[in-house]
């Protein structure tokens, strides 16, 4: 039987569908360009506004490039802008966000990965019930459990501290992260786990020496999700931190709300850009790893 050459071409590269109609390519590119412009336009306006003096901003040409670009607004937003009764800009909020992010990321990944590993690879008494409870908890709105969390953190003397905010982020992340880890670890061949047990591998030994080396994809995906989610959080930081421990997002809100007199929009835009830069950097550095982790099966199941 003779197979047509064009069919052989499709079989050789199953992920590519040839577009012989030039109009289809043009329409596809136009759609992509339109959506890219829609997403990038607010970012463009923020950048050019932050580089303009207020005299240019008052002219109302928001899409025009700055005639006399200046980074003075960025310096004010970082070092001098008023946030509540503090005039320290976003610098203090940045380091507060770092102090909140690092412990929360380490604790949430460590606890949820071990829980997911136990549920997926070991026979746990009541594991099905625990998984059902985690599923329910994953979809409970934060506002419903806010007051009980406030009472709990107050009881253990963690309320109004940056570490208390990290603990709350960890508690909120464990249900969904445990289910993600459990689904991924379930795809690991059981023969590897059994072989480790035969060789004397215990619970943590098998996890550290067998399971973790097979899990870089899921770790990358979870790390990116947690970093962007915790950094961009506003409500948890506002509720559980004191004034001196507010994260960067809360400081940004205070800067835009507590200014009196002239509304310095260039400083506001510079402050917003400074707050957005860390997750943007994470995205540009590890975006390909995130996509690779998802396509490799990090969120399968």
FENQUI-V904284 format. One record per pair of residues at least 12 apart in sequence whose C-alpha atoms are under 6 Angstrom apart, sorted by the first residue. I is the first residue (numbers start at 1). J is the second residue. D is the distance in Angstrom with one decimal. If there is no record, write none. Layout:
BEGIN
i:I j:J d:D
i:I j:J d:D
END
This chain:
BEGIN
i:46 j:269 d:5.3
i:49 j:266 d:5.4
i:50 j:266 d:4.1
i:50 j:269 d:5.2
i:50 j:270 d:4.9
i:51 j:69 d:5.0
i:51 j:70 d:5.1
i:51 j:71 d:5.8
i:52 j:66 d:5.2
i:52 j:69 d:5.6
i:73 j:266 d:5.8
i:73 j:267 d:4.7
i:74 j:270 d:5.1
i:77 j:89 d:5.3
i:77 j:267 d:5.6
i:77 j:271 d:5.2
i:78 j:90 d:4.8
i:78 j:91 d:5.4
i:82 j:255 d:5.7
i:83 j:251 d:5.7
i:83 j:254 d:4.9
i:83 j:255 d:4.7
i:84 j:254 d:5.8
i:93 j:246 d:6.0
i:93 j:247 d:4.7
i:93 j:248 d:4.1
i:94 j:248 d:5.1
i:96 j:245 d:5.7
i:96 j:247 d:5.2
i:97 j:247 d:4.6
i:97 j:248 d:5.9
i:100 j:162 d:5.7
i:100 j:166 d:5.1
i:104 j:166 d:4.5
i:104 j:170 d:5.4
i:108 j:170 d:4.8
i:108 j:174 d:6.0
i:112 j:174 d:5.4
i:112 j:177 d:5.8
i:112 j:178 d:4.5
i:113 j:181 d:5.7
i:116 j:178 d:4.8
i:116 j:181 d:4.9
i:116 j:182 d:4.0
i:117 j:182 d:6.0
i:120 j:182 d:5.3
i:120 j:185 d:5.9
i:120 j:186 d:5.1
i:134 j:175 d:4.8
i:138 j:175 d:5.2
i:138 j:176 d:5.3
i:159 j:240 d:5.7
i:160 j:240 d:5.2
i:160 j:241 d:4.1
i:160 j:242 d:4.5
i:161 j:241 d:5.2
i:162 j:241 d:5.9
i:162 j:245 d:5.7
i:165 j:240 d:5.7
i:183 j:301 d:5.1
i:217 j:293 d:4.3
i:217 j:298 d:5.6
i:218 j:298 d:4.6
i:221 j:290 d:5.3
i:228 j:279 d:5.5
i:234 j:249 d:5.7
i:234 j:250 d:5.9
END
